[in-house]
Amino acid sequence: MEIEKINKIVKELPERDARLLLSHILKRIHFLNEQEYSEEQFIEHMKTAYKVVFEIAKQPQNKIEGSYKVAHILFGDSGAGCFRQALKQLGAYKDEKVICVREMFSVAPIWKFNEEVGKQSRYNWLQNNLSDEDGEFDEFKENFNKAVNQIMSIKEDIPIYLWAAENAEEQTGLRFVVNLLKEKNNDIFVVNTTKEFNELFSKGKRKYTIAHTGELSPENLRAIYEKQRQDHSPLTQHERDQYEKEWLSLTKKIETLRIWRNGTVQSVPEDYFDDLIINRAKKLHGKRKTNEFFKSLRLIGDVLGHIHLDQYISDTFINYRLKKMIENGIFEMEGSLEAMRLYSVRLKQ
């Protein structure tokens, strides 16, 4: 019966949550292989991941209607779902609102995103270049617009917490939201989940970190929030102006990929990760001592396992770059490019 329940949850798990879960597991396996922590710690983290998946699956979405005293904005279903659970543990679920912003801010153009022409340009790029295997793009756009409306509906006496890890997706989103709130006088608190996690939980000789807020458990988020409520100050006007300036700077650039480097969001050419993809393919060929085809999913998963040690990027973007390199004659393929699971690749000799 439990296996049937697991199968049902996995089938219904949103794609982005599934990616975060895969990222979490791959990183923990890497840390185990590198002896950065023990088997006991690895098992404990896998148990936590197991628990988090069940918690996300049973989470009701709290409604935006009604009165609330605090608003929280998180980027991605996984982080938002786990934080709702943390608020329940704190007995604050009815008084504090969680708004989930679903946007892949690390990829696709954000040129002129404050204007309708920029929004449409971004949406067209996503539709034309990234796989929409489950037909989710229309829902994706609708959910984003709903989140924006919820943010703009927050009353001005309500403090707002912005939760973001040190990755281009969440940090770009943070800057977008601060700019969105530029005409409001709300106190805005920024919670750097990477920094807070490292201070509270990543101590001693065996240190590890997170790539995305969605990797944190409800217990992690609860501890971070309890600390934040005691000793955190809202953004100054100068800090808000700086975030707004950085957002506007990003919207003037035409690049379709952003990374987190040296404490800032940086726009880079979309082929930034191509050399890594090629090198990981060479490693896979080397292990087999042959140039036979291997599943694209295997290569994409291997690449993500290395990227996510210091960046956060979606598997759909790596799939997009892999297809571009097939188109350019760097890789050969067999099967169908309609979905990642349907084709295999090898480096062209």
N, C-alpha and C positions, 0 to 999 in steps of 0.2 A: 504493500500500500504506500509506503514511504517513497519507494522508487517511482511509482506512478505520479506521486505529488511532485517529485523532483523533475521528472520529465515535463510535466505540465508547466512548472515555473520557468524552466529553461526555454521552453517553446514560446512563452508569453513575455519573456524578459526583453525590454527594449534593446535595440541593437547597440546603442551607445553604452548602456550599462554592461552589456556582454563584453564590449571592448575593454572597459575599465577593469572588469573582473579578470579578463585574460592578461591585461597589463600587470595587474597586481600579482597574479600567480607567476608569470614569467620573471618578474623582478625578484620575487622571493626565491625562486629556483636558482637564479643567478647568484644571489647573495649566499645561498646554501653551498653552491658549487665553489664559490670563491672563499668559502669558510669565513664569511663575514658575520655569520651567526650560526647557532647550533641547530641540530635536528629538532630539539625540543621547541625552540622558538619558531621554526618553520611549521611544525605541526600546529602550534598555537595560532599562528597566523592563518593557516588553512581552515581551522575551526572557526575563526572569526569571519573569514570570507564566506564560509558556508552559512553562518548565522545571518550575515548582512543580506545575502541574497533572499533568504526567507523573509527578513524584515521589510525589504523593499517590496516584495510581492504582496504583502498584506497591508501596505500603507494606504490608507484613504487619503485623498487629496483634500486638505483643509480649504474651506471656501473663502473667497475674498470678501464676500458680503459680511456685514456685521462689524462690531467694534473690536479693535485690537490696540495694544499699547506699544508694540515694537514690530518692525518689519525686517525680515532677513532676505537677502537676495543671494542665491547660489547659482552656479553655472553647471547644469547637468542634472539629470534625474537621480542619479545614484547619490550624489552629495546631498541634494535636497531631501530625498527620502530618508536618508540616515539622520539628517539633522532634525527632521520632524520627530523621529523616534527619540532623539536626544531631548527634545523639548517635552515629550511625554514623560520621560524619566525625571525631568526637572519639575513636572507639574505645571508647565507654562504653555502647553499646547493651545489652549483656548485664548490666551492673551497675546500670543506672538505669531505673526503671519510669516509664512515661508513662500517666497516667490521664486519659481524655477525659470531661469533663462536658458533655453535650448538653442544654442548657436555654435557652429564650428568657426569661431573667430580666428583661429590660427591659419585657416586656409580660405581660398576664394577672395576675389577683390573686395576691398571696402572703400575703394575710390568713390568720393562723393556720396558716402553712405548716408549722410544727413539729408540728402535729397532723394526724391523718388526715382530719378534716373539712375542713381547709384545703387539703390536697393534692387531695382529691376535688373541692372547689369550683373549684380552679384547672384541673384536668383537664377538668371539665365546661365551663368557660368557653372553653377552647381548642377543644374539640370543637364547641361551639355557635356560635363566632364567627369562628374562623380557618379558612381553606380547608384541607381535607385531601384534595387532589386525587389524591395517590398512596397514600392509605390508610396513612400513616406514624405516626399518633398512638399506636397501641398499641405499636409498636416504639420510638417516642420515649420513652414512659413506661417501658418495659422497660429500655432503655439507661440511663436516668437512675438507676433503682433499682440496676442493676448497678454503676454508677460509685460510688454511695453505699456499697454493700457493699465495694467495693474500697478506698475511702478508710478505712472503719472497720476494715479488715483490716490496715492498715499497722502494723508493729511499732513500739513506742515508742522504739526506738533509731535509727530511720530518719529522717534529715532530710527535710523536705517543702518543695518549692518551689512556690509559687502564682504562676502567670503571668497577668497581667491588664493589658489596655490601659485607657486612660481613656475608658470608655464604660459606660453603665448596665448593660448585659448582663453584662459580665465583672466589674465592680466589685460588683454585687449578688451574683453567684456567689461572689466572693472572700469576702464577708462571710458568706454561707451556709456555706461550707466551714470558715472559722475557727470559727464557732459549732458546727459539726458535730464539730470536733476539741477542743472545750472541756475534755473530760475526759482528753485525752491530753497527755503531756509532751514530745512531739516538738518539736525545733527547727523553727520555721516561718519560711521566707524568702519575702518578697513581692517579685516582680519586676514593676515597672511598665514594661511594654514600650513604652508611648508615650514616657515620659521617657527611657528608655535608648536608644531609637531616635533620638530628637532629639539626644541628647548625642553619639552615635557617628556618625550618618550624615546628619543634617539640619543642615548647617553652611553658612556663607557667605551670600551675598545671596539665593540661590534656595532658600528653605527649604520643606519639605513635611513632613507628618506622617502618621500612620496613624490609622485609626478603630477598628481591630480587630487583635488579635494574628495572626489568620489572614492578614493582608496581608503578613506578614514572610516572607522567604525563609529556607531552612535556613542560609544563610551569615550572614544578619542575626542569627538566633537563636543560632547558634554563637558569634558575637562577643560578644553580650550575655551569654551564659552564662559565657564565659571571663572576662569582666570581673566578673560577679557572684561567681564562686567566689573571686576574689582579695580583694575589698574589701567584702563584704556581711555584715551582722550579722542574726541572727534577730530576730523580733519580741520586744519586751519583754512582760512580763505586762500592763503598762498598755496597750500597743498592741493586744494580743489582746482585752483587756476592751472597748476602744473599738470594735473591729470587731464584737464580739458585741452590744454595746449598739446599734449602728447597725442590725444585722440585725434585732434584736428590735423596734426602732422601726418598721422597714419592714413587719414582719409585723402591725403593729397598724393599718395603713392599708388602706383599701378600694379605692384607685385601681387602675386596670388598666394604667397607663403610668408608666414611670420614665425620667428623663433624667439625664445627667451635667452638673452645673452648679456652678461655683465650688468644684470639688474634692470634691463630695459627690454621692451618689445622691439625687435628689429625686423624690417622687411628684407627678404632675401629672394634670389631667383628660385623659381619652382623646381629646378634641377638640383637643389642644395643637397638632397639626400641620395642622389643617383649613384655616386661613387660608393657609398655604403651598401646600396642594394647590389651593385655589381660585385663588390668584395665578398659579401655574404653568400652570393651565388657561387663564387669561386670556392669558398669554403665548403659548401654543400657538395659541389662536384669533387673536391679533393677527398672528402670523406668516402665517397663512393668509388673513387679512382676510375671514374667513367664520365662521359659527357651525356648520359641519358637524361630524359626529361624527368622533372620532379614537380609535384603539385605546387601551384602558385601560392596556395595558402601556407605551405610549409615555409617558403621563402619569406612571405610577408610577415608571418609570425616571428621568424628568426630576426628579421630587420627590426620589428617593433620591440623585441626583447632587448636590442642594443640601443635603439633610439631612446627608449623610455628610461634609460639610466640617467639621462640629463635633459630630455625634452619630452613633450607629450604631443603626439600626432595621431591622426586617425588611420585605420587600416584602409579606408576607402581612398585616402590620398596616396598612400604607397601603392595601392592597386592602380590608381590613375597613372602614376609615374612609370610603373612597370609596363603598362599598356603603351605608353608613349615610347618607351625604349624598344618594345616589340615593333612598333610602327617605324622606328628609326633604324631597325636592323641590328640592334645590339643583342636582343634576345630573339629566340625562335619560340613558337608556341604550337600546341596542339590542343584541340578541344574547342570550346565556345567561350568567347569573351563576355558573354551576357552576365556571368556571375563569377566571383572569385573561385568558387569551389568547382567550376566546370572546366578549367583549363590548366595545363601544365606548361612549364617553360624550361629552357636551357640557354646558356650563353652561346651565341653564334660563333662558330669556329672560323 
